[in-house]
Amino acid sequence: MKQRSPRSTILAALWMTGWLAAMVLIAVAAREAGKLLHVFQIMEIRSLVGIVLFVPMILAAGGVRMMRTGNFRAHLARNTIHYFAQFLWFVAIMMIPIAEVVAIEFTGPVWVALLAVVVLGERMTATRIAAVVLGIVGVLIIVRPGLDHVEWGQVIALLAAIGFAGSIILVKSLTRTESVASIIFWMLVIQSVIGAIPAAFVWQQPPPEAWPWLCVIALCGTYSHFCMAHALRHADATTVVPLDFLRVPLTALAAWFVFSERFDLFTVFGAAVILSGNLLNLRRGATPLPVKSG
């Protein structure tokens, strides 16, 4: 394995700081924007504003002509799944504590591992099986079926995590022929088109106080993954991915500070079990992909 310099590790940590800040801000901004506008409208504005914000990256990549693709069907499939997963994530944010949504979201690598076996034909190793079991146990601890009624928001958050996993599998396939800039460009364009019709039915003039939150969602959702990509350029996944696990306590603290949300010991323990499964998977070389809600 290539030896990394201390400077590279520091740079990776700095890029991960940007990723973590962006993902925490998205969760807070989604809750605030959801008080003022329908989720369909939030998502449509996020994509449209995202296109404008992404123009510098399009120009840096050689212009719109460099965004041409011969794999449009794969882009369409990926973004259809991602759109509905993102919709469910926004809905869950409005229904249950943010810490629970993020903790359940981290089951993403569990579903990625299962889908990779079914879709990509990858081998299900003993380590992956253990990680899957720990992920499922962690969710059961958080949701606690039979001990209390299951919140619909928890079910929706779990469905969102499964949807994001399906999206990641398709992105993994797309990266064989497409650039990162092209993948994000088509994400913004296709999701703008998909979301136009449902957004039209609920459209209203956004109040002035909604725009700062909408811009935060668009900016962080568009550029957060560049922070992750740069972090992975400067350090190995075994260094970078565990830092993403800090998103669970950081988001919980942000929700406590901004919304006075409390999180119980079941959520803390369940998140710890889920993350331990991810770490086990990571240490054995089956690197879990970062969860993408933005």
Backbone torsions as a table, in degrees:
resi	resn	phi	psi	omega
1	MET	NA	137.0	-178.3
2	LYS	-65.2	132.5	-178.9
3	GLN	-76.9	130.3	-179.7
4	ARG	-97.9	142.3	178.7
5	SER	-79.6	158.0	176.6
6	PRO	-57.1	-33.9	179.3
7	ARG	-63.8	-40.4	178.9
8	SER	-63.5	-39.8	178.8
9	THR	-63.9	-40.8	179.1
10	ILE	-64.7	-43.8	178.7
11	LEU	-62.4	-40.0	177.6
12	ALA	-61.7	-43.0	179.3
13	ALA	-63.5	-37.9	179.2
14	LEU	-66.9	-42.9	176.8
15	TRP	-63.6	-37.6	178.3
16	MET	-68.2	-29.7	174.8
17	THR	-61.8	-41.0	176.3
18	GLY	-63.5	-42.6	178.1
19	TRP	-61.0	-48.6	-177.6
20	LEU	-63.2	-43.8	179.4
21	ALA	-61.4	-42.3	-179.0
22	ALA	-63.8	-44.1	-176.5
23	MET	-69.4	-35.2	176.7
24	VAL	-68.2	-42.5	179.9
25	LEU	-63.4	-38.0	178.5
26	ILE	-60.0	-44.1	-178.7
27	ALA	-62.4	-44.6	179.9
28	VAL	-67.1	-45.3	-178.9
29	ALA	-64.3	-36.3	179.0
30	ALA	-63.0	-42.2	178.7
31	ARG	-63.5	-43.9	-178.2
32	GLU	-69.0	-44.5	-179.9
33	ALA	-64.4	-34.8	-179.7
34	GLY	-65.3	-18.9	176.3
35	LYS	-76.4	-17.5	-172.0
36	LEU	-113.3	-27.2	-174.9
37	LEU	-139.0	158.2	175.5
38	HIS	-69.4	149.8	-178.6
39	VAL	-57.9	-40.8	-179.8
40	PHE	-58.8	-39.8	-179.6
41	GLN	-71.5	-39.2	177.1
42	ILE	-58.6	-45.2	-177.8
43	MET	-67.5	-37.1	179.3
44	GLU	-67.5	-44.8	178.5
45	ILE	-64.8	-37.9	178.0
46	ARG	-57.9	-42.8	-179.2
47	SER	-71.5	-43.4	-178.4
48	LEU	-66.0	-46.0	177.5
49	VAL	-66.2	-35.9	179.0
50	GLY	-60.2	-37.5	177.9
51	ILE	-60.7	-44.7	178.8
52	VAL	-62.3	-45.0	-178.6
53	LEU	-67.3	-23.8	-176.4
54	PHE	-88.0	-6.7	-178.7
55	VAL	-53.1	-44.6	178.8
56	PRO	-57.0	-38.1	179.7
57	MET	-71.3	-34.4	176.5
58	ILE	-63.8	-45.0	179.2
59	LEU	-64.2	-40.5	-179.8
60	ALA	-65.6	-28.2	-179.3
61	ALA	-85.0	-2.3	178.2
62	GLY	113.0	6.5	177.8
63	GLY	95.7	177.4	-176.1
64	VAL	-61.2	-32.7	-178.6
65	ARG	-61.4	-25.0	178.5
66	MET	-80.2	-6.7	178.8
67	MET	-89.5	-0.9	179.6
68	ARG	-59.6	146.3	-177.6
69	THR	-139.1	146.6	173.3
70	GLY	-103.2	11.1	-175.0
71	ASN	-129.0	45.2	-174.0
72	PHE	-61.9	-36.5	-178.7
73	ARG	-60.5	-39.3	178.8
74	ALA	-66.9	-39.6	176.2
75	HIS	-62.0	-43.1	-178.8
76	LEU	-64.0	-44.9	179.5
77	ALA	-62.7	-46.3	-177.9
78	ARG	-61.1	-44.4	-174.7
79	ASN	-79.3	-23.8	172.5
80	THR	-65.7	-46.2	177.7
81	ILE	-64.4	-44.9	-177.5
82	HIS	-64.7	-37.2	-179.6
83	TYR	-60.7	-48.7	-177.7
84	PHE	-70.8	-33.2	175.8
85	ALA	-65.1	-42.2	179.0
86	GLN	-64.9	-38.7	176.6
87	PHE	-59.7	-46.5	179.8
88	LEU	-63.7	-37.4	178.9
89	TRP	-62.7	-45.6	178.0
90	PHE	-61.5	-42.0	179.5
91	VAL	-63.2	-44.3	179.9
92	ALA	-61.5	-38.6	179.1
93	ILE	-58.1	-32.6	-178.3
94	MET	-83.2	-12.2	-171.3
95	MET	-106.7	-34.6	-175.1
96	ILE	-131.5	165.9	178.2
97	PRO	-53.8	139.6	-176.8
98	ILE	-58.7	-37.1	-179.8
99	ALA	-59.7	-37.6	178.4
100	GLU	-67.2	-41.9	179.5
101	VAL	-59.4	-47.2	-177.0
102	VAL	-67.9	-40.0	178.9
103	ALA	-62.0	-45.5	178.3
104	ILE	-66.3	-35.0	179.1
105	GLU	-59.2	-30.4	-178.3
106	PHE	-75.7	2.6	168.7
107	THR	-78.0	-2.9	-179.7
108	GLY	-46.9	-49.9	178.8
109	PRO	-58.7	-28.6	176.7
110	VAL	-62.8	-49.6	-178.2
111	TRP	-71.3	-32.5	175.1
112	VAL	-61.3	-43.7	-179.6
113	ALA	-61.9	-44.0	179.9
114	LEU	-66.9	-43.6	-179.2
115	LEU	-68.8	-32.0	178.9
116	ALA	-63.6	-34.1	177.4
117	VAL	-68.9	-44.8	-176.1
118	VAL	-74.7	-45.3	-172.2
119	VAL	-89.0	-44.1	-174.0
120	LEU	-98.7	-6.6	178.7
121	GLY	74.0	21.3	178.5
122	GLU	-73.5	157.8	-175.6
123	ARG	-83.9	136.6	176.7
124	MET	-89.2	101.8	-178.5
125	THR	-84.0	169.1	177.9
126	ALA	-61.3	-37.2	179.1
127	THR	-65.0	-42.2	178.8
128	ARG	-65.2	-39.6	177.9
129	ILE	-61.3	-43.8	178.9
130	ALA	-62.4	-40.8	179.5
131	ALA	-65.0	-40.7	178.1
132	VAL	-62.5	-45.3	-179.6
133	VAL	-62.0	-45.0	179.2
134	LEU	-63.3	-38.1	178.1
135	GLY	-63.1	-44.3	179.8
136	ILE	-66.7	-41.4	177.9
137	VAL	-61.9	-41.3	179.1
138	GLY	-60.3	-42.1	177.8
139	VAL	-64.1	-42.9	179.7
140	LEU	-62.2	-35.3	178.2
141	ILE	-65.7	-41.6	-179.2
142	ILE	-70.3	-45.6	-175.5
143	VAL	-76.8	-36.8	177.8
144	ARG	55.4	57.5	177.8
145	PRO	-65.0	135.5	179.1
146	GLY	93.4	-26.9	177.0
147	LEU	-88.0	-29.0	179.8
148	ASP	-154.4	168.9	178.3
149	HIS	-69.5	143.8	179.5
150	VAL	-79.9	127.4	177.4
151	GLU	-73.3	135.9	177.1
152	TRP	-60.9	-31.8	178.1
153	GLY	-61.3	-34.0	177.8
154	GLN	-68.2	-41.4	178.2
155	VAL	-63.7	-44.0	179.8
156	ILE	-63.1	-41.1	178.4
157	ALA	-62.7	-38.3	179.1
158	LEU	-67.0	-42.1	177.2
159	LEU	-63.4	-37.0	177.1
160	ALA	-62.9	-42.1	179.3
161	ALA	-62.0	-40.8	177.7
162	ILE	-65.4	-39.8	177.6
163	GLY	-63.3	-43.3	177.8
164	PHE	-62.2	-36.0	178.5
165	ALA	-63.1	-43.7	177.4
166	GLY	-61.8	-38.8	177.6
167	SER	-63.2	-41.4	-179.5
168	ILE	-64.2	-40.1	178.3
169	ILE	-59.6	-43.0	-180.0
170	LEU	-70.0	-34.5	176.0
171	VAL	-63.9	-41.1	178.8
172	LYS	-57.7	-38.8	177.7
173	SER	-69.8	-40.9	-178.2
174	LEU	-65.7	-33.4	-176.7
175	THR	-64.8	-12.3	177.6
176	ARG	-71.2	-26.4	-176.8
177	THR	-127.8	-13.2	-173.9
178	GLU	-116.6	148.8	175.4
179	SER	-79.9	162.3	177.4
180	VAL	-60.8	-42.2	179.9
181	ALA	-60.2	-41.3	179.9
182	SER	-65.8	-41.1	-179.4
183	ILE	-62.6	-43.8	-179.5
184	ILE	-71.5	-38.8	177.7
185	PHE	-57.2	-50.1	-178.6
186	TRP	-69.9	-28.5	174.5
187	MET	-60.4	-48.6	-177.8
188	LEU	-66.7	-43.4	-177.1
189	VAL	-68.1	-50.8	-176.3
190	ILE	-65.2	-41.8	-179.3
191	GLN	-70.8	-26.3	173.2
192	SER	-64.9	-41.4	-179.6
193	VAL	-70.7	-45.9	179.9
194	ILE	-59.1	-41.9	-174.4
195	GLY	-83.0	-8.4	-175.0
196	ALA	-63.2	-42.9	-176.1
197	ILE	-68.5	-53.6	178.7
198	PRO	-62.3	-33.2	179.3
199	ALA	-67.0	-34.3	-178.9
200	ALA	-62.9	-32.9	-178.1
201	PHE	-72.7	-23.3	-176.5
202	VAL	-116.2	7.0	-170.8
203	TRP	-63.8	136.6	171.6
204	GLN	-144.2	162.9	178.7
205	GLN	-66.7	117.8	-179.5
206	PRO	-63.0	129.5	177.1
207	PRO	-65.4	153.2	-177.8
208	PRO	-54.2	-35.9	-176.7
209	GLU	-71.3	-12.9	179.3
210	ALA	-81.8	-27.0	-172.4
211	TRP	-62.3	-40.5	177.2
212	PRO	-58.7	-40.8	-179.7
213	TRP	-69.5	-39.0	178.6
214	LEU	-64.2	-39.9	178.7
215	CYS	-67.2	-37.1	177.1
216	VAL	-62.7	-45.1	179.5
217	ILE	-61.1	-45.6	-178.1
218	ALA	-66.0	-46.3	-177.4
219	LEU	-65.7	-49.9	-177.7
220	CYS	-68.6	-38.4	-179.8
221	GLY	-67.9	-29.3	-178.4
222	THR	-83.0	-40.9	-170.7
223	TYR	-105.9	-7.2	-178.6
224	SER	-59.8	-38.2	-176.0
225	HIS	-73.3	-19.3	171.8
226	PHE	-68.9	-35.0	175.8
227	CYS	-62.2	-44.2	178.9
228	MET	-63.8	-42.8	-179.5
229	ALA	-61.4	-43.0	179.7
230	HIS	-68.6	-35.6	177.4
231	ALA	-61.6	-40.8	-179.9
232	LEU	-70.9	-20.7	175.0
233	ARG	-73.4	-29.5	-175.0
234	HIS	-96.9	-13.7	-178.9
235	ALA	-152.2	160.5	179.3
236	ASP	-70.4	158.5	178.7
237	ALA	-59.2	-32.0	-179.9
238	THR	-65.5	-20.2	175.4
239	THR	-91.9	-41.2	-171.6
240	VAL	-77.5	-50.4	-171.9
241	VAL	-61.0	-42.7	177.4
242	PRO	-58.8	-27.6	177.5
243	LEU	-64.9	-29.3	179.2
244	ASP	-65.7	-24.0	179.3
245	PHE	-65.1	-18.6	176.4
246	LEU	-64.1	-15.9	-179.3
247	ARG	-62.1	-30.9	-179.6
248	VAL	-63.8	-57.7	178.8
249	PRO	-67.0	-34.6	-179.5
250	LEU	-65.5	-41.6	178.2
251	THR	-67.6	-39.1	177.9
252	ALA	-61.9	-42.1	178.8
253	LEU	-66.2	-41.1	178.6
254	ALA	-63.3	-41.8	179.2
255	ALA	-66.2	-36.5	176.9
256	TRP	-65.8	-42.6	-176.3
257	PHE	-72.0	-42.8	-174.2
258	VAL	-85.7	-42.7	-172.9
259	PHE	-112.5	0.8	-177.4
260	SER	58.3	32.9	178.2
261	GLU	-77.2	138.5	175.2
262	ARG	-103.5	150.6	175.5
263	PHE	-128.1	133.9	-174.6
264	ASP	-88.2	175.1	-177.9
265	LEU	-66.6	-28.2	177.5
266	PHE	-62.5	-41.9	178.8
267	THR	-65.0	-42.6	179.9
268	VAL	-63.5	-47.4	-177.8
269	PHE	-67.5	-42.5	179.0
270	GLY	-62.4	-41.6	177.6
271	ALA	-62.9	-39.7	179.5
272	ALA	-63.0	-40.0	178.8
273	VAL	-66.2	-43.3	178.5
274	ILE	-61.0	-46.8	-177.7
275	LEU	-68.7	-31.6	177.1
276	SER	-65.5	-36.9	175.7
277	GLY	-64.2	-41.1	177.1
278	ASN	-63.3	-42.6	179.7
279	LEU	-64.5	-39.7	177.6
280	LEU	-61.1	-45.0	178.3
281	ASN	-61.4	-40.8	-178.0
282	LEU	-66.6	-45.0	-175.8
283	ARG	-67.6	-24.9	-179.3
284	ARG	-91.3	6.1	173.0
285	GLY	95.5	-7.4	176.3
286	ALA	-93.8	82.4	-169.8
287	THR	-67.2	120.9	175.8
288	PRO	-72.9	137.6	179.2
289	LEU	-77.3	146.3	177.6
290	PRO	-59.3	141.8	178.7
291	VAL	-73.0	139.4	-175.7
292	LYS	-123.1	105.5	177.3
293	SER	-105.2	-11.4	-173.5
294	GLY	-81.2	NA	NA
